[in-house]
Amino acid sequence: MKQPFALDVQHHQRVAVITVDGELDCRTGSIVFDAVRSAQRHNPLTIVLDLSGVTFCDLAGFRGVQRSRRAADRRLVTVGSSATRRIGRLLQRIGVATEAPPTVPARAA
């Protein structure tokens, strides 16, 4: 059964946190990219892309994350994916950081 996609954007002082749940694919990768571009309008020092709720990610989803990183000009930091370690390893291979800065609180369980 397909898990619904959800995206939430929160602004905490100079940090924007974008939380993604569900599947990252050809439909949702561009939604993530648009959310990152929108968050940039608030001029944050850091944009955290929380992928810990991602259950599936295809090539188009990874492209959305890559495009987001380029658009954010190194201000984008991603935090893990609980779906599989493979997603985390693939994010590392495409050059996207996978650790949260220490000043950003972890997602509430």
C-alpha positions, -999 to 999 in steps of 0.1 A, spaced: 0 0 0 13 34 -10 20 58 19 6 93 13 31 121 7 33 149 33 55 179 35 58 204 63 79 236 65 88 252 98 109 283 103 130 285 135 149 318 137 174 315 109 168 278 102 141 264 79 131 227 85 114 209 57 100 175 68 91 150 42 70 118 48 60 91 23 74 85 -12 99 107 -31 93 100 -68 86 118 -101 55 135 -87 69 145 -53 106 153 -60 96 186 -76 73 195 -46 104 192 -24 124 213 -47 96 240 -47 95 239 -9 133 245 -7 130 274 -31 101 289 -11 121 285 21 149 305 6 127 336 5 130 338 43 168 340 39 177 312 64 213 304 72 205 267 70 177 247 53 173 213 69 156 186 47 143 159 71 139 127 51 135 104 81 99 98 71 107 88 35 96 52 28 106 51 -9 128 71 -32 133 66 -69 157 84 -93 133 113 -98 131 118 -60 169 118 -58 170 143 -86 147 166 -66 170 164 -36 200 171 -58 183 201 -75 173 214 -40 209 212 -28 222 231 -58 195 257 -55 202 262 -18 238 268 -25 253 246 3 228 259 29 209 226 26 215 198 51 197 166 49 189 143 78 186 106 75 161 82 60 146 56 83 133 36 53 165 19 46 202 24 50 203 22 12 186 56 8 211 72 32 240 56 13 226 68 -20 222 103 -7 259 103 4 269 90 -30 251 118 -48 269 143 -26 241 153 -2 251 157 35 233 134 58 238 148 92 218 175 110 236 205 125 238 202 163 216 233 167 186 218 150 164 196 172 157 161 160 122 152 149 99 143 177 92 106 178 
